[in-house]
C-alpha cells in the first residue's frame, strides 16, 4: 500500500508539472505558425513541451504502478483532484490567471469528495 501511495504521489507531481509545461510551451507567438509542419516544428523544438511530454510518459509509468497496488476507484479521483491543485497553483503563480469564488468553491468541493472517496 505504501509503495502505491508513493507511486501515486510521483504520478500526480509529474502530471501536474507536465500540464504546466505544456501551457508554457504553447504560450506566446511560437505556436501561431498556421501550418501543420510549423506546428510540429514548434512541438519538437519547444523545451517545455518536450519535457512535458517526457513527464507525461513517466506519469503513466508511475500511475500504472500505483494502480497495481491501489484500487482504481480511489487512485483516480485522488490523481485528478491533486493534479488539479498543482495546475491551479501554477495557473495562479506562473501564468497570473485569475480564479473566481465559484471556482474556488468547486475546487473545495472536489477535495472534500476525494477525502470521502479515499476513506
Secondary structure, DSSP 4 states (H G I P E B T S, - for coil): -HHHHHHHHHHHHHHHHHHHHHHHHHSSSTT---SHHHHHHHHHH-HHHHHHHHHHHHHHHHHHHHHTTS-HHHHHHHHHHHHHHHHHHHHHHTS-----HHHHHHHHHHHHHHHHHH-
